[in-house]
Amino acid sequence: MSKPDELLSAVAALVESGNSNQMSLTVVAGGAVITGRLAPESVWRQRVSEVLADSDRLSEFAAVFTSTARKEGPPTHLHFHVARILQGSVGIPETGGMYRVAIEDVSAWTMGDFSYSDH
């Protein structure tokens, strides 16, 4: 989107201000369909940091996700957790992942988490 969707930005701002991780959303960005729950950026960063800290190979990157302060102004990104990229009838990864999507890159969106089938 050349200009981020004001309604989507308002949803992201509400997630940020309420520190809620219960809003389910599905977006199309760069041709990919991503579906899952939104999290406040600080919660998302903390979880990514924890996952990296537990890794033997990637632990040195954990601090990058905890060292950045929140900027003033409206959110610029959506922070998904327990999310999947839908590819055909499969959700990748099956267990859900953590994705950061620039709001300006979202070309379509809807409320709710799309289901997928492994059959």
N, C-alpha and C positions, 0 to 999 in steps of 0.2 A: 504494500500500500504506500502510495506517495505521502499520504497523511494518515497517521494512525487513527483507527476507529475510536471515536470518543467514548462510545459505550463500553468497548473492550477495555479501554484505559481506565474507565470508572470502576469496572469489575476488578481489575488488577489493583487499583488504589484501595478498594474496600478490603480485599484480601490482605494487603499490606497493613492497613490501619487496624484491622481486627485480629491480626495474627491467627487467622483461621486457615485450616488446611482441609476444609470440607467441600469447597467449591469444585465441582467436576466440570471440565471443559474439554471440547474437542476443537482443534484448529487445523487449518491447512497452511503450511509454510514451506516454501521452496518445493512444492509438489508432494510433500510428505504429510500424511494425516497422523497427528499426535493426539492421543486421548489419555486423560488422567485427571488427577486432582492438582489444583494450584496450591502453592505454599508461599508464605511470605519469604522474601529473599533471604532474610537472616536465618530462618529455619532451614531453608534449602541449602545455604552455604554451610551451615553447621553440619548437616547430614552428609554432604559431599566431603567435608573435611574429615569426619569420622571414618567414612569408608576408605579414604586415602590413607589416613593414619594407620589403619589396620593392615595395609598392604606392605609387604616386604620391599617391593620394587618402587612403589609410588608415594611412600610416606613423606618424602621431602616436599611434595606439592601441597600437603594438607594446610600449611600456614597461609598459602595464597588465598584460600577461601575464607579465612577467619580475620584477615588483616584489613579488609576494605570496609570503610564506613558508608552508610547509606547517604546517597546524594539527595539534595533538596529537589522538589518538583515532582511531577507525576512519574509513575513507574515507566521504565522504557522496555522492560522485559517481563515475560511470564515465566514463572519458575514452577515446573511440573515435578511432582514426585508420584510414585506408584503409577507411572505413565508408560504407554506403549506406542510404538510406531506401528500403524496398521499396514500390513503388506498382504494383500489378498485376504485369506481367511485366517492369517496368523498375526498375533501381536508380538512384537519384538521389543525387549526381552519378555519372556513369558511371566517372569516375576515382577515386572515393572521396573522402570529406570527413572533417572533424574535428568530432565532436559531443561535447558534455558533457551527461550525463543524470543527474539526481538519482536515487540508488538508491531513495529512498522513492517515486518516481513509476513505478517498474517494476512492471507488473502480471503479467508472465509473462516467462520467459527460458529459454534453452536453450544448451548448449555448442555451439560451432561457428558457422561463417559460412554462412548460406544463400546458395545460388546463385540467380541470376536469369537470365532469358533475354531477349534483345533481339528475339527472333523472334515 
